[in-house]
Amino acid sequence: MKYTLIFTLTITSFLFSQNKINSNRLYSDFAKTQNREQFKDDLQDKIKNVFSKNLSHSNENEWINLFKEVGLLLIKDDDIYSAISKASKYSESGSVKFKRSVAEIIITLYPHEFSSTIDSFYTTTNDPTLYAYCVNYYIQNKSKTSDNITTTLKNRFSNWDKIPQLNFLIYNLENDTISTPPLKDMLNHNFLEGKTIIYSLHRKNRTFPGITIIKKPNGEFVKTDSNAIFSVKQLALSVTNLPGYLSQGNTPQGIFSVVGFYNSPTPSIGPTAAVLTRIPFEVPIQLWYHKSVTKSYWDINDYKNLFPKSWQDYLPIYESYYAGKTGRRKIVMHGSVDDLSFYDSLSYAPMTPSKGCLTTTEIWSDSTGYNIESDQAKLMNAFFSTGQLYGFLVVIDIDNKEKPVSLEDGSTSVSFKLAYKYVESVKVENGFVYYIYRPYESSQKKYLYREIIRTI
């Protein structure tokens, strides 16, 4: 038995070592200049071809797909503006799916224009998602008050509290200053014995990058070679910047099941492996929870019981559950080979937005196609180092500060005891805590001390 165990551990260690990514060997043909230019030319041809056609029920999907494509790249030009105008006029007879697509592209590219189109949707639709899109447009433009929206919504939808999109909408309208429960409770919580836990921490304003840290099955956080807590910057921003409980919105807050990794066939995502996550309702219950479950149906209480008690009554952390229930799918943690020229004027560049996934920075040579810098490779290697590729991802908006999240914010949510009591001038920076100390009632001089931030 002893030899079998040693052999198994050796094989497991070998397999994980094989997964380690050498970013210098990552190659993408899509990154080369000539291929990027060809992509742009082909896209412009498609825009002129598709948007020149008259709209009908038979070609709605063609328009919807192209709106998604130009929206993801944040392309704004006269052809696209004219297409949105044409789509707005047609949308009165269009499907609900088409109307959602029109609202999404307006919110993404022209969030202060086409108000008459949004007004028409708002006053006529009974679709909760489209209605929520319209409300978020009004909130962004400050063109309707929260009280006005709330009254209208409750009159339109008598069962609003049973509809996830509207329940979250009302909550956000009525609780804009609610505080987040203690982050340390979440970071120190044991979600499931023997599993890896990935934390993705963000601001409520998702245009500011967040960070990702990883907790190993033994409860310790993955460290760097200098023994500081490992982290990489991560963006949880959708091009729509809509709330996470809505389709095509930002990455929802809450828990996702981590079920390994994969390599995407999508050229713009690139060759670097991605952490494969699944939102509730996307996969069978036992696979999602990583254990035997007696129920054959999803129960919100099972999801609730994953959290520490201090978080169990905090509605925003249930976004992933209800987003999954209403049909959101395919949210993963990936890199990017997107052409950065589409985003270089934005505050979060060179990071790139998505349609709700979590993205990291990757820089590629436009002459050779080889990778120059990859936070995604760093993330994946840290993930592989845990020795356990199953567990949970926890996405949290920690506060509403208007700056990127970092380990150097000046505080740590990881609890541990310092070597001495009664210290002074405590400061946290680069994974270390600094302080001034002199033994109590001693005549010794005060000295500056430094300790590595340790995890429990």
Contacts in CASP RR format, 6 or more apart in sequence:
PFRMAT RR
TARGET T0000
AUTHOR 0000-0000-0000
METHOD contacts of the structure
MODEL  1
MKYTLIFTLTITSFLFSQNKINSNRLYSDFAKTQNREQFKDDLQDKIKNV
FSKNLSHSNENEWINLFKEVGLLLIKDDDIYSAISKASKYSESGSVKFKR
SVAEIIITLYPHEFSSTIDSFYTTTNDPTLYAYCVNYYIQNKSKTSDNIT
TTLKNRFSNWDKIPQLNFLIYNLENDTISTPPLKDMLNHNFLEGKTIIYS
LHRKNRTFPGITIIKKPNGEFVKTDSNAIFSVKQLALSVTNLPGYLSQGN
TPQGIFSVVGFYNSPTPSIGPTAAVLTRIPFEVPIQLWYHKSVTKSYWDI
NDYKNLFPKSWQDYLPIYESYYAGKTGRRKIVMHGSVDDLSFYDSLSYAP
MTPSKGCLTTTEIWSDSTGYNIESDQAKLMNAFFSTGQLYGFLVVIDIDN
KEKPVSLEDGSTSVSFKLAYKYVESVKVENGFVYYIYRPYESSQKKYLYR
EIIRTI
12 387 0 8 1.000
16 384 0 8 1.000
16 385 0 8 1.000
16 387 0 8 1.000
19 261 0 8 1.000
19 273 0 8 1.000
19 380 0 8 1.000
19 384 0 8 1.000
20 381 0 8 1.000
20 384 0 8 1.000
21 272 0 8 1.000
21 273 0 8 1.000
21 374 0 8 1.000
21 377 0 8 1.000
21 380 0 8 1.000
21 381 0 8 1.000
22 377 0 8 1.000
23 272 0 8 1.000
23 371 0 8 1.000
23 373 0 8 1.000
23 374 0 8 1.000
23 377 0 8 1.000
23 378 0 8 1.000
24 370 0 8 1.000
24 371 0 8 1.000
25 370 0 8 1.000
25 371 0 8 1.000
26 271 0 8 1.000
26 272 0 8 1.000
26 370 0 8 1.000
26 371 0 8 1.000
26 374 0 8 1.000
26 377 0 8 1.000
27 271 0 8 1.000
27 369 0 8 1.000
27 370 0 8 1.000
27 371 0 8 1.000
28 267 0 8 1.000
28 270 0 8 1.000
28 271 0 8 1.000
28 337 0 8 1.000
28 364 0 8 1.000
28 369 0 8 1.000
28 371 0 8 1.000
29 35 0 8 1.000
29 267 0 8 1.000
29 369 0 8 1.000
30 36 0 8 1.000
30 39 0 8 1.000
30 267 0 8 1.000
30 268 0 8 1.000
30 270 0 8 1.000
30 337 0 8 1.000
31 337 0 8 1.000
31 364 0 8 1.000
31 365 0 8 1.000
31 366 0 8 1.000
31 369 0 8 1.000
32 366 0 8 1.000
32 367 0 8 1.000
32 368 0 8 1.000
32 369 0 8 1.000
33 366 0 8 1.000
33 367 0 8 1.000
36 339 0 8 1.000
36 366 0 8 1.000
39 339 0 8 1.000
40 339 0 8 1.000
43 69 0 8 1.000
43 70 0 8 1.000
43 73 0 8 1.000
43 75 0 8 1.000
46 66 0 8 1.000
46 69 0 8 1.000
47 66 0 8 1.000
47 70 0 8 1.000
47 79 0 8 1.000
47 80 0 8 1.000
47 83 0 8 1.000
48 79 0 8 1.000
50 59 0 8 1.000
50 62 0 8 1.000
50 63 0 8 1.000
50 66 0 8 1.000
51 63 0 8 1.000
51 66 0 8 1.000
51 79 0 8 1.000
51 80 0 8 1.000
51 82 0 8 1.000
51 83 0 8 1.000
51 86 0 8 1.000
53 59 0 8 1.000
53 62 0 8 1.000
55 63 0 8 1.000
55 86 0 8 1.000
55 87 0 8 1.000
55 90 0 8 1.000
57 94 0 8 1.000
57 95 0 8 1.000
60 94 0 8 1.000
60 95 0 8 1.000
60 97 0 8 1.000
60 98 0 8 1.000
63 83 0 8 1.000
63 87 0 8 1.000
63 98 0 8 1.000
63 101 0 8 1.000
64 97 0 8 1.000
64 98 0 8 1.000
64 101 0 8 1.000
67 83 0 8 1.000
67 87 0 8 1.000
67 101 0 8 1.000
67 102 0 8 1.000
67 104 0 8 1.000
67 105 0 8 1.000
68 101 0 8 1.000
68 104 0 8 1.000
68 355 0 8 1.000
70 80 0 8 1.000
70 105 0 8 1.000
70 109 0 8 1.000
71 105 0 8 1.000
71 108 0 8 1.000
71 109 0 8 1.000
71 239 0 8 1.000
72 239 0 8 1.000
72 353 0 8 1.000
72 354 0 8 1.000
72 355 0 8 1.000
73 338 0 8 1.000
73 339 0 8 1.000
73 342 0 8 1.000
74 108 0 8 1.000
74 109 0 8 1.000
74 239 0 8 1.000
74 342 0 8 1.000
74 343 0 8 1.000
74 353 0 8 1.000
75 109 0 8 1.000
75 342 0 8 1.000
76 109 0 8 1.000
76 110 0 8 1.000
80 109 0 8 1.000
81 110 0 8 1.000
84 102 0 8 1.000
84 105 0 8 1.000
84 106 0 8 1.000
84 109 0 8 1.000
84 110 0 8 1.000
84 114 0 8 1.000
85 114 0 8 1.000
87 98 0 8 1.000
87 101 0 8 1.000
87 102 0 8 1.000
87 105 0 8 1.000
88 102 0 8 1.000
88 114 0 8 1.000
88 116 0 8 1.000
88 117 0 8 1.000
90 98 0 8 1.000
91 98 0 8 1.000
91 99 0 8 1.000
91 102 0 8 1.000
91 117 0 8 1.000
91 120 0 8 1.000
91 121 0 8 1.000
92 120 0 8 1.000
96 125 0 8 1.000
96 127 0 8 1.000
96 130 0 8 1.000
99 121 0 8 1.000
99 125 0 8 1.000
99 127 0 8 1.000
99 130 0 8 1.000
100 127 0 8 1.000
100 129 0 8 1.000
100 130 0 8 1.000
100 133 0 8 1.000
100 247 0 8 1.000
102 117 0 8 1.000
103 117 0 8 1.000
103 118 0 8 1.000
103 121 0 8 1.000
103 130 0 8 1.000
103 133 0 8 1.000
103 134 0 8 1.000
103 137 0 8 1.000
104 133 0 8 1.000
104 240 0 8 1.000
104 242 0 8 1.000
104 248 0 8 1.000
106 113 0 8 1.000
106 114 0 8 1.000
106 117 0 8 1.000
106 118 0 8 1.000
106 137 0 8 1.000
107 133 0 8 1.000
107 136 0 8 1.000
107 137 0 8 1.000
107 140 0 8 1.000
107 240 0 8 1.000
107 241 0 8 1.000
107 242 0 8 1.000
108 239 0 8 1.000
108 240 0 8 1.000
111 137 0 8 1.000
111 140 0 8 1.000
111 141 0 8 1.000
112 141 0 8 1.000
115 141 0 8 1.000
115 143 0 8 1.000
118 134 0 8 1.000
118 137 0 8 1.000
118 138 0 8 1.000
121 130 0 8 1.000
121 131 0 8 1.000
121 133 0 8 1.000
121 134 0 8 1.000
122 131 0 8 1.000
122 134 0 8 1.000
122 135 0 8 1.000
122 138 0 8 1.000
125 131 0 8 1.000
125 134 0 8 1.000
126 156 0 8 1.000
126 157 0 8 1.000
128 157 0 8 1.000
128 163 0 8 1.000
128 165 0 8 1.000
128 166 0 8 1.000
129 165 0 8 1.000
129 246 0 8 1.000
129 247 0 8 1.000
129 326 0 8 1.000
131 153 0 8 1.000
131 156 0 8 1.000
131 157 0 8 1.000
131 165 0 8 1.000
131 166 0 8 1.000
132 165 0 8 1.000
132 166 0 8 1.000
132 169 0 8 1.000
132 243 0 8 1.000
132 246 0 8 1.000
133 242 0 8 1.000
133 246 0 8 1.000
135 144 0 8 1.000
135 149 0 8 1.000
135 153 0 8 1.000
135 169 0 8 1.000
136 242 0 8 1.000
136 243 0 8 1.000
136 246 0 8 1.000
138 144 0 8 1.000
138 149 0 8 1.000
139 146 0 8 1.000
139 149 0 8 1.000
146 173 0 8 1.000
146 174 0 8 1.000
146 176 0 8 1.000
149 173 0 8 1.000
150 170 0 8 1.000
150 173 0 8 1.000
150 174 0 8 1.000
153 160 0 8 1.000
153 166 0 8 1.000
153 169 0 8 1.000
153 170 0 8 1.000
154 160 0 8 1.000
154 170 0 8 1.000
157 163 0 8 1.000
157 166 0 8 1.000
160 166 0 8 1.000
160 167 0 8 1.000
160 170 0 8 1.000
161 167 0 8 1.000
161 170 0 8 1.000
164 245 0 8 1.000
164 322 0 8 1.000
164 323 0 8 1.000
164 325 0 8 1.000
164 326 0 8 1.000
165 245 0 8 1.000
165 246 0 8 1.000
165 326 0 8 1.000
167 322 0 8 1.000
168 243 0 8 1.000
168 245 0 8 1.000
168 315 0 8 1.000
168 316 0 8 1.000
168 319 0 8 1.000
168 322 0 8 1.000
171 315 0 8 1.000
171 316 0 8 1.000
172 243 0 8 1.000
180 314 0 8 1.000
180 396 0 8 1.000
180 397 0 8 1.000
180 398 0 8 1.000
180 399 0 8 1.000
181 310 0 8 1.000
181 311 0 8 1.000
181 314 0 8 1.000
182 310 0 8 1.000
182 413 0 8 1.000
183 201 0 8 1.000
183 396 0 8 1.000
183 398 0 8 1.000
183 413 0 8 1.000
184 413 0 8 1.000
184 414 0 8 1.000
184 415 0 8 1.000
185 308 0 8 1.000
185 310 0 8 1.000
185 311 0 8 1.000
186 199 0 8 1.000
186 307 0 8 1.000
186 308 0 8 1.000
186 311 0 8 1.000
186 394 0 8 1.000
186 396 0 8 1.000
187 199 0 8 1.000
187 215 0 8 1.000
187 413 0 8 1.000
187 414 0 8 1.000
188 308 0 8 1.000
188 414 0 8 1.000
188 415 0 8 1.000
188 456 0 8 1.000
189 307 0 8 1.000
189 308 0 8 1.000
190 219 0 8 1.000
191 197 0 8 1.000
191 255 0 8 1.000
191 306 0 8 1.000
191 391 0 8 1.000
191 392 0 8 1.000
191 394 0 8 1.000
192 289 0 8 1.000
192 290 0 8 1.000
192 291 0 8 1.000
192 306 0 8 1.000
192 391 0 8 1.000
192 392 0 8 1.000
193 217 0 8 1.000
194 217 0 8 1.000
194 218 0 8 1.000
194 388 0 8 1.000
195 217 0 8 1.000
195 258 0 8 1.000
195 290 0 8 1.000
195 388 0 8 1.000
195 390 0 8 1.000
195 391 0 8 1.000
195 392 0 8 1.000
196 214 0 8 1.000
196 215 0 8 1.000
196 216 0 8 1.000
196 217 0 8 1.000
196 258 0 8 1.000
196 383 0 8 1.000
196 386 0 8 1.000
196 387 0 8 1.000
196 388 0 8 1.000
196 389 0 8 1.000
196 390 0 8 1.000
196 391 0 8 1.000
197 214 0 8 1.000
197 215 0 8 1.000
197 391 0 8 1.000
197 392 0 8 1.000
197 393 0 8 1.000
197 394 0 8 1.000
198 212 0 8 1.000
198 213 0 8 1.000
198 214 0 8 1.000
198 215 0 8 1.000
198 258 0 8 1.000
198 275 0 8 1.000
198 333 0 8 1.000
198 383 0 8 1.000
198 391 0 8 1.000
198 392 0 8 1.000
198 393 0 8 1.000
198 394 0 8 1.000
199 212 0 8 1.000
199 213 0 8 1.000
199 214 0 8 1.000
199 215 0 8 1.000
199 393 0 8 1.000
199 394 0 8 1.000
199 396 0 8 1.000
200 210 0 8 1.000
200 211 0 8 1.000
200 212 0 8 1.000
200 234 0 8 1.000
200 236 0 8 1.000
200 251 0 8 1.000
200 333 0 8 1.000
200 358 0 8 1.000
200 393 0 8 1.000
200 394 0 8 1.000
200 395 0 8 1.000
200 396 0 8 1.000
201 210 0 8 1.000
201 211 0 8 1.000
201 212 0 8 1.000
201 213 0 8 1.000
201 396 0 8 1.000
201 398 0 8 1.000
201 405 0 8 1.000
202 208 0 8 1.000
202 210 0 8 1.000
202 234 0 8 1.000
202 236 0 8 1.000
202 395 0 8 1.000
202 396 0 8 1.000
202 397 0 8 1.000
202 398 0 8 1.000
202 405 0 8 1.000
203 210 0 8 1.000
203 397 0 8 1.000
203 398 0 8 1.000
203 399 0 8 1.000
203 400 0 8 1.000
203 401 0 8 1.000
203 402 0 8 1.000
203 403 0 8 1.000
203 404 0 8 1.000
203 405 0 8 1.000
204 397 0 8 1.000
204 399 0 8 1.000
204 400 0 8 1.000
205 400 0 8 1.000
205 402 0 8 1.000
206 235 0 8 1.000
206 236 0 8 1.000
206 237 0 8 1.000
206 238 0 8 1.000
206 241 0 8 1.000
206 250 0 8 1.000
206 251 0 8 1.000
206 397 0 8 1.000
207 237 0 8 1.000
207 241 0 8 1.000
207 346 0 8 1.000
207 347 0 8 1.000
207 348 0 8 1.000
208 347 0 8 1.000
208 348 0 8 1.000
208 401 0 8 1.000
208 402 0 8 1.000
208 403 0 8 1.000
208 404 0 8 1.000
208 405 0 8 1.000
209 233 0 8 1.000
209 234 0 8 1.000
209 235 0 8 1.000
209 348 0 8 1.000
209 351 0 8 1.000
209 404 0 8 1.000
209 405 0 8 1.000
210 233 0 8 1.000
210 234 0 8 1.000
210 235 0 8 1.000
210 236 0 8 1.000
210 404 0 8 1.000
210 405 0 8 1.000
210 406 0 8 1.000
211 231 0 8 1.000
211 232 0 8 1.000
211 233 0 8 1.000
211 234 0 8 1.000
211 405 0 8 1.000
211 406 0 8 1.000
211 407 0 8 1.000
212 231 0 8 1.000
212 232 0 8 1.000
212 234 0 8 1.000
212 333 0 8 1.000
212 358 0 8 1.000
212 360 0 8 1.000
212 379 0 8 1.000
213 221 0 8 1.000
213 222 0 8 1.000
213 229 0 8 1.000
213 230 0 8 1.000
213 231 0 8 1.000
213 407 0 8 1.000
214 221 0 8 1.000
214 222 0 8 1.000
214 230 0 8 1.000
214 382 0 8 1.000
214 383 0 8 1.000
214 386 0 8 1.000
215 221 0 8 1.000
215 222 0 8 1.000
215 455 0 8 1.000
216 222 0 8 1.000
216 385 0 8 1.000
216 386 0 8 1.000
216 387 0 8 1.000
216 388 0 8 1.000
217 386 0 8 1.000
217 387 0 8 1.000
217 388 0 8 1.000
219 455 0 8 1.000
219 456 0 8 1.000
220 455 0 8 1.000
220 456 0 8 1.000
221 229 0 8 1.000
221 230 0 8 1.000
221 414 0 8 1.000
221 455 0 8 1.000
222 229 0 8 1.000
222 230 0 8 1.000
222 382 0 8 1.000
222 385 0 8 1.000
222 386 0 8 1.000
223 229 0 8 1.000
223 230 0 8 1.000
224 230 0 8 1.000
227 452 0 8 1.000
228 407 0 8 1.000
228 430 0 8 1.000
228 431 0 8 1.000
228 432 0 8 1.000
228 452 0 8 1.000
228 453 0 8 1.000
229 407 0 8 1.000
229 414 0 8 1.000
229 431 0 8 1.000
229 453 0 8 1.000
229 455 0 8 1.000
230 378 0 8 1.000
230 382 0 8 1.000
231 406 0 8 1.000
231 407 0 8 1.000
232 360 0 8 1.000
232 375 0 8 1.000
232 376 0 8 1.000
232 378 0 8 1.000
232 379 0 8 1.000
232 382 0 8 1.000
233 351 0 8 1.000
233 360 0 8 1.000
233 361 0 8 1.000
233 375 0 8 1.000
233 404 0 8 1.000
234 333 0 8 1.000
234 358 0 8 1.000
234 359 0 8 1.000
234 360 0 8 1.000
234 375 0 8 1.000
234 379 0 8 1.000
235 348 0 8 1.000
235 351 0 8 1.000
235 352 0 8 1.000
235 353 0 8 1.000
235 354 0 8 1.000
235 358 0 8 1.000
235 359 0 8 1.000
235 360 0 8 1.000
236 250 0 8 1.000
236 251 0 8 1.000
236 356 0 8 1.000
236 358 0 8 1.000
236 395 0 8 1.000
237 250 0 8 1.000
237 251 0 8 1.000
237 348 0 8 1.000
237 353 0 8 1.000
237 354 0 8 1.000
237 356 0 8 1.000
238 244 0 8 1.000
238 248 0 8 1.000
238 249 0 8 1.000
238 250 0 8 1.000
238 251 0 8 1.000
238 353 0 8 1.000
238 354 0 8 1.000
238 355 0 8 1.000
238 356 0 8 1.000
239 353 0 8 1.000
239 354 0 8 1.000
239 355 0 8 1.000
240 248 0 8 1.000
240 249 0 8 1.000
240 250 0 8 1.000
240 355 0 8 1.000
241 249 0 8 1.000
241 250 0 8 1.000
242 248 0 8 1.000
242 249 0 8 1.000
242 250 0 8 1.000
243 249 0 8 1.000
243 250 0 8 1.000
243 319 0 8 1.000
244 250 0 8 1.000
244 251 0 8 1.000
244 252 0 8 1.000
244 253 0 8 1.000
244 319 0 8 1.000
244 323 0 8 1.000
244 356 0 8 1.000
245 252 0 8 1.000
245 319 0 8 1.000
245 322 0 8 1.000
245 323 0 8 1.000
245 326 0 8 1.000
246 323 0 8 1.000
247 323 0 8 1.000
247 326 0 8 1.000
247 327 0 8 1.000
247 328 0 8 1.000
248 355 0 8 1.000
248 356 0 8 1.000
249 355 0 8 1.000
249 356 0 8 1.000
250 356 0 8 1.000
251 331 0 8 1.000
251 356 0 8 1.000
251 357 0 8 1.000
251 358 0 8 1.000
251 395 0 8 1.000
252 279 0 8 1.000
252 319 0 8 1.000
252 320 0 8 1.000
252 323 0 8 1.000
252 328 0 8 1.000
252 331 0 8 1.000
252 395 0 8 1.000
253 316 0 8 1.000
253 317 0 8 1.000
253 319 0 8 1.000
253 320 0 8 1.000
253 395 0 8 1.000
253 396 0 8 1.000
253 397 0 8 1.000
254 317 0 8 1.000
254 318 0 8 1.000
254 319 0 8 1.000
254 320 0 8 1.000
254 321 0 8 1.000
254 394 0 8 1.000
254 395 0 8 1.000
254 396 0 8 1.000
255 280 0 8 1.000
255 303 0 8 1.000
255 306 0 8 1.000
255 307 0 8 1.000
255 317 0 8 1.000
255 320 0 8 1.000
255 321 0 8 1.000
255 392 0 8 1.000
255 393 0 8 1.000
255 394 0 8 1.000
256 277 0 8 1.000
256 278 0 8 1.000
256 279 0 8 1.000
256 320 0 8 1.000
256 331 0 8 1.000
256 392 0 8 1.000
256 393 0 8 1.000
256 394 0 8 1.000
256 395 0 8 1.000
257 277 0 8 1.000
257 278 0 8 1.000
257 280 0 8 1.000
257 283 0 8 1.000
257 287 0 8 1.000
257 288 0 8 1.000
257 289 0 8 1.000
257 290 0 8 1.000
257 391 0 8 1.000
257 392 0 8 1.000
257 393 0 8 1.000
258 275 0 8 1.000
258 276 0 8 1.000
258 277 0 8 1.000
258 389 0 8 1.000
258 390 0 8 1.000
258 391 0 8 1.000
258 392 0 8 1.000
258 393 0 8 1.000
259 276 0 8 1.000
259 277 0 8 1.000
259 278 0 8 1.000
259 283 0 8 1.000
259 287 0 8 1.000
259 390 0 8 1.000
260 275 0 8 1.000
260 276 0 8 1.000
260 389 0 8 1.000
260 390 0 8 1.000
261 273 0 8 1.000
261 274 0 8 1.000
261 275 0 8 1.000
261 276 0 8 1.000
261 380 0 8 1.000
261 383 0 8 1.000
261 389 0 8 1.000
262 273 0 8 1.000
262 274 0 8 1.000
262 276 0 8 1.000
262 332 0 8 1.000
263 271 0 8 1.000
263 272 0 8 1.000
263 273 0 8 1.000
263 274 0 8 1.000
264 270 0 8 1.000
264 274 0 8 1.000
264 332 0 8 1.000
264 334 0 8 1.000
267 337 0 8 1.000
268 336 0 8 1.000
268 337 0 8 1.000
268 338 0 8 1.000
269 334 0 8 1.000
269 335 0 8 1.000
269 336 0 8 1.000
269 337 0 8 1.000
270 334 0 8 1.000
270 335 0 8 1.000
270 336 0 8 1.000
270 337 0 8 1.000
270 362 0 8 1.000
271 337 0 8 1.000
272 334 0 8 1.000
272 335 0 8 1.000
272 362 0 8 1.000
272 371 0 8 1.000
272 374 0 8 1.000
272 376 0 8 1.000
272 377 0 8 1.000
272 380 0 8 1.000
273 376 0 8 1.000
273 380 0 8 1.000
274 332 0 8 1.000
274 333 0 8 1.000
274 334 0 8 1.000
274 335 0 8 1.000
274 376 0 8 1.000
274 380 0 8 1.000
275 332 0 8 1.000
275 333 0 8 1.000
275 334 0 8 1.000
275 379 0 8 1.000
275 380 0 8 1.000
275 383 0 8 1.000
275 393 0 8 1.000
276 332 0 8 1.000
277 331 0 8 1.000
277 332 0 8 1.000
277 333 0 8 1.000
277 393 0 8 1.000
278 287 0 8 1.000
278 288 0 8 1.000
279 320 0 8 1.000
279 323 0 8 1.000
279 324 0 8 1.000
279 328 0 8 1.000
279 329 0 8 1.000
279 331 0 8 1.000
280 288 0 8 1.000
280 298 0 8 1.000
280 303 0 8 1.000
280 320 0 8 1.000
280 321 0 8 1.000
280 324 0 8 1.000
280 325 0 8 1.000
281 298 0 8 1.000
281 324 0 8 1.000
281 325 0 8 1.000
281 327 0 8 1.000
282 288 0 8 1.000
282 324 0 8 1.000
282 329 0 8 1.000
285 293 0 8 1.000
285 295 0 8 1.000
285 296 0 8 1.000
285 297 0 8 1.000
285 298 0 8 1.000
286 292 0 8 1.000
286 293 0 8 1.000
289 302 0 8 1.000
290 390 0 8 1.000
290 391 0 8 1.000
293 302 0 8 1.000
295 302 0 8 1.000
298 325 0 8 1.000
300 318 0 8 1.000
300 321 0 8 1.000
303 318 0 8 1.000
303 321 0 8 1.000
304 312 0 8 1.000
304 318 0 8 1.000
305 312 0 8 1.000
306 392 0 8 1.000
307 317 0 8 1.000
311 317 0 8 1.000
316 397 0 8 1.000
317 396 0 8 1.000
320 395 0 8 1.000
330 357 0 8 1.000
331 356 0 8 1.000
331 357 0 8 1.000
331 358 0 8 1.000
332 357 0 8 1.000
332 358 0 8 1.000
333 357 0 8 1.000
333 358 0 8 1.000
333 359 0 8 1.000
333 360 0 8 1.000
333 379 0 8 1.000
333 393 0 8 1.000
334 354 0 8 1.000
334 357 0 8 1.000
334 358 0 8 1.000
334 359 0 8 1.000
334 360 0 8 1.000
334 376 0 8 1.000
335 359 0 8 1.000
335 360 0 8 1.000
335 361 0 8 1.000
335 362 0 8 1.000
335 374 0 8 1.000
335 375 0 8 1.000
335 376 0 8 1.000
336 352 0 8 1.000
336 359 0 8 1.000
336 360 0 8 1.000
336 361 0 8 1.000
336 362 0 8 1.000
336 376 0 8 1.000
337 362 0 8 1.000
337 364 0 8 1.000
338 352 0 8 1.000
340 349 0 8 1.000
340 350 0 8 1.000
340 352 0 8 1.000
340 363 0 8 1.000
343 349 0 8 1.000
343 350 0 8 1.000
343 351 0 8 1.000
343 352 0 8 1.000
343 353 0 8 1.000
344 350 0 8 1.000
350 361 0 8 1.000
350 363 0 8 1.000
351 359 0 8 1.000
351 360 0 8 1.000
351 361 0 8 1.000
352 359 0 8 1.000
353 359 0 8 1.000
358 395 0 8 1.000
360 374 0 8 1.000
360 375 0 8 1.000
360 376 0 8 1.000
360 379 0 8 1.000
361 373 0 8 1.000
361 374 0 8 1.000
361 375 0 8 1.000
361 376 0 8 1.000
362 371 0 8 1.000
362 373 0 8 1.000
362 374 0 8 1.000
362 375 0 8 1.000
362 376 0 8 1.000
363 371 0 8 1.000
363 372 0 8 1.000
363 373 0 8 1.000
363 374 0 8 1.000
364 370 0 8 1.000
364 371 0 8 1.000
364 372 0 8 1.000
365 371 0 8 1.000
365 372 0 8 1.000
371 377 0 8 1.000
383 389 0 8 1.000
398 405 0 8 1.000
407 428 0 8 1.000
407 430 0 8 1.000
407 431 0 8 1.000
408 428 0 8 1.000
408 429 0 8 1.000
408 430 0 8 1.000
408 431 0 8 1.000
409 428 0 8 1.000
410 427 0 8 1.000
410 428 0 8 1.000
410 429 0 8 1.000
411 428 0 8 1.000
412 428 0 8 1.000
412 431 0 8 1.000
412 433 0 8 1.000
412 453 0 8 1.000
414 453 0 8 1.000
414 454 0 8 1.000
414 455 0 8 1.000
414 456 0 8 1.000
415 456 0 8 1.000
416 453 0 8 1.000
416 454 0 8 1.000
416 455 0 8 1.000
416 456 0 8 1.000
418 433 0 8 1.000
418 435 0 8 1.000
418 451 0 8 1.000
419 449 0 8 1.000
419 451 0 8 1.000
420 437 0 8 1.000
420 439 0 8 1.000
420 449 0 8 1.000
421 440 0 8 1.000
422 437 0 8 1.000
422 440 0 8 1.000
423 435 0 8 1.000
423 436 0 8 1.000
423 437 0 8 1.000
423 449 0 8 1.000
424 435 0 8 1.000
424 436 0 8 1.000
424 437 0 8 1.000
424 446 0 8 1.000
425 434 0 8 1.000
425 435 0 8 1.000
425 436 0 8 1.000
426 433 0 8 1.000
426 434 0 8 1.000
426 435 0 8 1.000
427 433 0 8 1.000
427 434 0 8 1.000
427 435 0 8 1.000
428 434 0 8 1.000
428 453 0 8 1.000
431 452 0 8 1.000
431 453 0 8 1.000
432 450 0 8 1.000
432 451 0 8 1.000
432 452 0 8 1.000
432 453 0 8 1.000
433 450 0 8 1.000
433 451 0 8 1.000
433 453 0 8 1.000
434 448 0 8 1.000
434 449 0 8 1.000
434 450 0 8 1.000
435 448 0 8 1.000
435 449 0 8 1.000
436 446 0 8 1.000
436 447 0 8 1.000
436 448 0 8 1.000
436 449 0 8 1.000
437 446 0 8 1.000
437 447 0 8 1.000
437 449 0 8 1.000
438 444 0 8 1.000
438 445 0 8 1.000
438 446 0 8 1.000
438 447 0 8 1.000
END
